[in-house]
Amino acid sequence: MSDNKTLRAPQDSSRIAMGEDYEVEYWTQKFGVSRDRLQQAVNAVGNSAEAVERYLRD
């Protein structure tokens, strides 16, 4: 079964896939940050959505 890229939510909501534009759009809206800020967070703590959320809150 292939990824349906028209879906707004990520297929695996525990991970952030920066290479997928639809996922980046979802996470930037969810966290209220820019793509650059999201990338900075992923670079700092990895692609775990939980870890990124904690990082962005601090």
KAZI-V581628 format. One record per residue. N is the residue number from 0. RES is the residue in one small letter. SS is DSSP state (helix for helix, strand for strand, loop for the rest). NEAR is the number of other ideal C-beta (glycine too) atoms within 10 Angstrom. D_LAST is the distance of its C-alpha to the last C-alpha in whole Angstrom. Layout:
n | res | ss | near | d_last
N | RES | SS | NEAR | D_LAST
N | RES | SS | NEAR | D_LAST
//
This chain:
n | res | ss | near | d_last
0 | m | loop | 4 | 38
1 | s | loop | 4 | 36
2 | d | loop | 12 | 33
3 | n | loop | 8 | 33
4 | k | loop | 10 | 31
5 | t | loop | 6 | 32
6 | l | loop | 11 | 30
7 | r | loop | 9 | 26
8 | a | loop | 11 | 24
9 | p | loop | 19 | 24
10 | q | loop | 14 | 27
11 | d | loop | 11 | 24
12 | s | loop | 12 | 21
13 | s | loop | 9 | 19
14 | r | strand | 15 | 19
15 | i | loop | 25 | 19
16 | a | loop | 17 | 22
17 | m | loop | 14 | 21
18 | g | loop | 6 | 25
19 | e | loop | 15 | 26
20 | d | helix | 11 | 25
21 | y | helix | 17 | 25
22 | e | helix | 23 | 23
23 | v | helix | 18 | 20
24 | e | helix | 12 | 22
25 | y | helix | 18 | 21
26 | w | helix | 25 | 17
27 | t | helix | 16 | 16
28 | q | helix | 10 | 18
29 | k | helix | 15 | 16
30 | f | helix | 18 | 13
31 | g | loop | 8 | 14
32 | v | loop | 16 | 13
33 | s | loop | 10 | 16
34 | r | helix | 13 | 18
35 | d | helix | 9 | 17
36 | r | helix | 13 | 13
37 | l | helix | 20 | 14
38 | q | helix | 15 | 16
39 | q | helix | 15 | 13
40 | a | helix | 21 | 11
41 | v | helix | 21 | 14
42 | n | helix | 10 | 15
43 | a | helix | 11 | 13
44 | v | helix | 15 | 12
45 | g | loop | 12 | 16
46 | n | loop | 15 | 17
47 | s | strand | 14 | 16
48 | a | helix | 17 | 15
49 | e | helix | 10 | 13
50 | a | helix | 15 | 11
51 | v | helix | 22 | 10
52 | e | helix | 15 | 9
53 | r | helix | 12 | 7
54 | y | helix | 16 | 5
55 | l | helix | 17 | 6
56 | r | helix | 7 | 4
57 | d | loop | 4 | 0
//
